[in-house]
Amino acid sequence: MTGEVELAAGRRHVKSASAFRTISEVAEDLDVPSHVLRFWETKFSQIRPLKRGGGRRYYRPEDVELLRRIRQLLYRDGYTIKGVQRLLRDRSGDAAGEIEAAPEPPAPPPPPPAPVRSQPPAAPAVPKAAMPPRDLAAVADELAELKRLLMRARTRG
């Protein structure tokens, strides 16, 4: 939303940049439900909308900018609520609207190129059996017998 308010006749009215916004307008502008904005008010004391009769909220332009930055930090940059609270607390000397997201870490360097081989790779070594074939056959027979016993017990039960 760019400061526009929908009128009943379907026309749009442009609000001044310094105009106060209702919770519905801010929720639509930020693409978050209004209950999320009310929740953020409980978590971030810096958000202080004016409240009129009946508890109707009116957000100042500074509040909207702060909410926009909080949304960006939470949803795009992956901060937790505690992390954003810490950022706000650490920046308490600065204007709350000047919160900046931490710079994105640089992309990892590309993997080094594979070495050029002049010979074909050697065939992988075949591991030796830990048990002689005779013992393996005995284990296989024992497993087959256990399977038969389990199948018989299942059909009875």
N, C-alpha and C positions, 0 to 999 in steps of 0.2 A: 504494500500500500504506500502511496506517495503523498500522504496528506489529504487524500480524498475521502469524502464521506458519501455513501450512497443515500440518495433521497428517495422518498416513497414513489415518485414518478419514474424512477430508474435513471435519473440524471445524476451526475456526480458534482459535488461541491468541493472545491479545493480549500483545505484549511491552511492557515498561515503556519509557517515553521515554528513559531513561538506559541501556537495554540496548545492548550491542554488536550489530552486524549483520554477517552474512556477506556476501561479495561478491555472492552470488546474490540475497539479500534487497535489497541496495542497488540492484543492477542492475534488479530488477523494480520497485522503488519509483520509480526515476528514469527507467524505460523506456529504458534504454541497455544494450547488450550488456556482459557482464562484461569482455570484452577491451578495451573502450573505457575502463573504469575503471582497468584495469591500465596502459593507455597513458597516461592522465592522471596516474597516479602518477609516471611517468617525466618528465612535463613540468612538474608542479607539486610542488615539494619540500614544500609546506605539507601535502600529503595524506600522512599517515603512519599507515596502519592497523597494528594489532598483527599480527605474524605468528607463528603457532604451528607446531608440528611439521608437516612436510610442506608448509610454505609457505602454510597456510590463513590467509586474511586475516580480521581482525575490525575493523570500522570503528566508531569512537567516534561518538556523536551529533554532535559538532563536525565530524568528517570528513564525515558525511552532509550536514550543512548546507552546508559548503563545496562539496562536490560538486554539490549542488542549485544553488547560486549559479553555479558554473562552467558547468553545463549551461545555465542560463538565459542567461548572457552569450554563450555560444557559439551556441546553437541559436535562441534567441528574439531576442536583441538584436544578433546578427550580428557579434560580436567574433571576431577570429582568436585562435589560441592565444597568439601573441606579445602581442596586445592584453590578454588576460586576465592573462598573466604580468606585464606592465607594471603593470596595476592592482594585482595582488597585491604587487608589489615596492614600488610607490608607497605602498601602505597598510600597509607592514611595521610601522609604529609602531602601527597600529590592530589590533584583533583581526581575524584572518583571516576570521572568520565575518561581519564587518560590511561586507563588500564590497557596495557598492550599484551597480546599473547606472546608467549615465549617464542623466540625464533625457531623455525623448524630445523631439526638437525640436518646436516648435509647428507646427501644420498651416499650410500656406501660405494666405495670404488668398485669398478667392474672386476670380475675375477680375471686373474692372469690368463693369457692365452695358453692353450694346451701345448706341451712341448712337441716339437716335430720329431717323429721317430724315423729312423732309417731302416729299422727292422720291424717286422710284424710283432705284436705283443706275444709273449710266451703264453702257452696254454695254462690255465689255472691248475694248481696242484690238486690232485684227488686225495682227499683226506683218507687216512687209513682207518679201518674199522676199529673201534675201541674193544670189541669182543670178537673172538674167532667166530666164523660162520656157524660152527656147530652150536655154540652157546646162543647165537641169535635165533637159530631155528627152534631151540628149546623155549626161548622166551616167547616167540611167536605162537607156538603150540599152547603155551600156558595162557596167553592172552585170549586165544580162540576159545579155550575151555571156559574161562571166566565170562566171556561174552555169552556162551551158550547157557551158563548157569543164570546169568542176569535175565536173559530172554525168557527162560523157563519160569523164573520167579515173577516176572511181570505178567505173564499169561495166567498164573495162578491167582495173583492178587487182585 
